[in-house]
Amino acid sequence: MEQLRISTNAQDLDVPLIHRFLSEESAWAQGIPIETVHTSIRHSLNFGGFLGASRVAYARVVSDRATFAYLVDVFVLKEHRAKGYSRALVGAVIAHPQLQGLRRFMLATSDAHGLYAKFGFAPSSRPQTLMEKYVPDAYLQGKKKPL
Ligand SMILES: CC(C)(COP(=O)(O)OP(=O)(O)OC[C@H]1O[C@@H](n2cnc3c(N)ncnc32)[C@H](O)[C@@H]1OP(=O)(O)O)[C@@H](O)C(=O)NCCC(=O)NCCS
């Protein structure tokens, strides 16, 4: 099986492809504007997954690169799934030299717990201590038709 090549150079990313996946296919970023994707990439550590010249996978990490990190926007294009590519991608994230020694590394997932568990992620041991300001339909606000 062809090995996934991973680049952390944001110049290598296909932003329209990332935007298309996030805005149309993802469960968490429906309707995200492309300018928001550009801004998020600019301020993140990015991990692009390549097969030859084709971009097939992506993940990014928001972090101070010293104490805390948050993994988001992990995906593998549909036709390339179930070949271990997300495992390779998350492995590269975990091994990144600027993401070592963190006190807390977080992520949110609705059904891929098994993927992240392989890298030591577990449900919060003290969920009662965590708070969030959560706007699940942030990018759809203002776009909804009135009832
Ligand atoms: C989730 C996703 C990234 C997995 O990518 P993939 O390349 O098909 O996964 P892999 O082939 O690397 O397999 C990952 C491993 O995690 C496991 N796993 C756990 N939950 C999973 C899930 N929801 N989807 C796929 N694999 C999952 C697999 O069984 C596999 O285990 P194995 O190594 O023992 O075989 C991919 O299905 C995807 O892009 N989905 C849509 C976007 C998404 O949901 N992203 C995750 C947001 S948290």
The ligand as an SDF file (V2000), in Angstrom:
LIG
                    3D

 48 50  0  0  0  0  0  0  0  0999 V2000
  -12.1870    9.3220   10.8780 C   0  0  0  0  0  0  0  0  0  0  0  0
  -11.2660    9.2560    9.6560 C   0  0  0  0  0  0  0  0  0  0  0  0
  -10.2840   10.4270    9.7140 C   0  0  0  0  0  0  0  0  0  0  0  0
  -10.5060    7.9240    9.7070 C   0  0  0  0  0  0  0  0  0  0  0  0
   -9.5930    7.9000    8.6220 O   0  0  0  0  0  0  0  0  0  0  0  0
   -9.0420    6.5310    7.9870 P   0  0  0  0  0  0  0  0  0  0  0  0
   -7.8050    6.8490    7.2240 O   0  0  0  0  0  0  0  0  0  0  0  0
  -10.1320    5.8530    7.2580 O   0  0  0  0  0  0  0  0  0  0  0  0
   -8.6770    5.6770    9.3070 O   0  0  0  0  0  0  0  0  0  0  0  0
   -7.5210    4.5740    9.4030 P   0  0  0  0  0  0  0  0  0  0  0  0
   -7.5980    3.6610    8.2240 O   0  0  0  0  0  0  0  0  0  0  0  0
   -6.2140    5.2750    9.6620 O   0  0  0  0  0  0  0  0  0  0  0  0
   -7.9640    3.7600   10.6970 O   0  0  0  0  0  0  0  0  0  0  0  0
   -7.9340    4.3690   11.9310 C   0  0  0  0  0  0  0  0  0  0  0  0
   -8.0560    3.3870   13.0410 C   0  0  0  0  0  0  0  0  0  0  0  0
   -8.9670    3.9840   13.9710 O   0  0  0  0  0  0  0  0  0  0  0  0
  -10.1380    3.1990   14.0880 C   0  0  0  0  0  0  0  0  0  0  0  0
  -11.3240    4.0610   14.1150 N   0  0  0  0  0  0  0  0  0  0  0  0
  -11.9930    4.3740   15.2170 C   0  0  0  0  0  0  0  0  0  0  0  0
  -13.0100    5.1840   14.9480 N   0  0  0  0  0  0  0  0  0  0  0  0
  -13.0170    5.3770   13.6420 C   0  0  0  0  0  0  0  0  0  0  0  0
  -13.8490    6.1150   12.7560 C   0  0  0  0  0  0  0  0  0  0  0  0
  -14.8920    6.8240   13.1710 N   0  0  0  0  0  0  0  0  0  0  0  0
  -13.5590    6.0980   11.4530 N   0  0  0  0  0  0  0  0  0  0  0  0
  -12.5040    5.3830   11.0070 C   0  0  0  0  0  0  0  0  0  0  0  0
  -11.6750    4.6790   11.7960 N   0  0  0  0  0  0  0  0  0  0  0  0
  -11.9430    4.6670   13.1120 C   0  0  0  0  0  0  0  0  0  0  0  0
  -10.1250    2.2590   12.8810 C   0  0  0  0  0  0  0  0  0  0  0  0
  -10.8280    1.0700   13.1860 O   0  0  0  0  0  0  0  0  0  0  0  0
   -8.6530    2.0350   12.6730 C   0  0  0  0  0  0  0  0  0  0  0  0
   -8.1960    1.0770   13.6120 O   0  0  0  0  0  0  0  0  0  0  0  0
   -7.0590   -0.0270   13.2100 P   0  0  0  0  0  0  0  0  0  0  0  0
   -5.8030    0.7810   13.0280 O   0  0  0  0  0  0  0  0  0  0  0  0
   -7.0000   -0.8980   14.4040 O   0  0  0  0  0  0  0  0  0  0  0  0
   -7.5300   -0.6830   11.9710 O   0  0  0  0  0  0  0  0  0  0  0  0
  -12.0700    9.2670    8.3200 C   0  0  0  0  0  0  0  0  0  0  0  0
  -13.0570    8.2650    8.3630 O   0  0  0  0  0  0  0  0  0  0  0  0
  -12.7240   10.6000    8.0270 C   0  0  0  0  0  0  0  0  0  0  0  0
  -12.1080   11.4720    7.4220 O   0  0  0  0  0  0  0  0  0  0  0  0
  -14.0000   10.7640    8.4100 N   0  0  0  0  0  0  0  0  0  0  0  0
  -14.7390   11.9840    8.1540 C   0  0  0  0  0  0  0  0  0  0  0  0
  -14.2100   13.1200    8.9800 C   0  0  0  0  0  0  0  0  0  0  0  0
  -14.1540   12.7700   10.4420 C   0  0  0  0  0  0  0  0  0  0  0  0
  -15.1020   12.2370   11.0150 O   0  0  0  0  0  0  0  0  0  0  0  0
  -13.0210   13.1100   11.0680 N   0  0  0  0  0  0  0  0  0  0  0  0
  -12.7700   12.8290   12.4680 C   0  0  0  0  0  0  0  0  0  0  0  0
  -13.1150   14.0000   13.2660 C   0  0  0  0  0  0  0  0  0  0  0  0
  -12.7980   13.6710   14.9960 S   0  0  0  0  0  0  0  0  0  0  0  0
  1  2  1  0
  2  3  1  0
  2  4  1  0
  2 36  1  0
  4  5  1  0
  5  6  1  0
  6  7  2  0
  6  8  1  0
  6  9  1  0
  9 10  1  0
 10 11  2  0
 10 12  1  0
 10 13  1  0
 13 14  1  0
 14 15  1  0
 15 16  1  0
 15 30  1  0
 16 17  1  0
 17 18  1  0
 17 28  1  0
 18 19  1  0
 18 27  1  0
 19 20  2  0
 20 21  1  0
 21 22  1  0
 21 27  2  0
 22 23  1  0
 22 24  2  0
 24 25  1  0
 25 26  2  0
 26 27  1  0
 28 29  1  0
 28 30  1  0
 30 31  1  0
 31 32  1  0
 32 33  2  0
 32 34  1  0
 32 35  1  0
 36 37  1  0
 36 38  1  0
 38 39  2  0
 38 40  1  0
 40 41  1  0
 41 42  1  0
 42 43  1  0
 43 44  2  0
 43 45  1  0
 45 46  1  0
 46 47  1  0
 47 48  1  0
M  END
$$$$
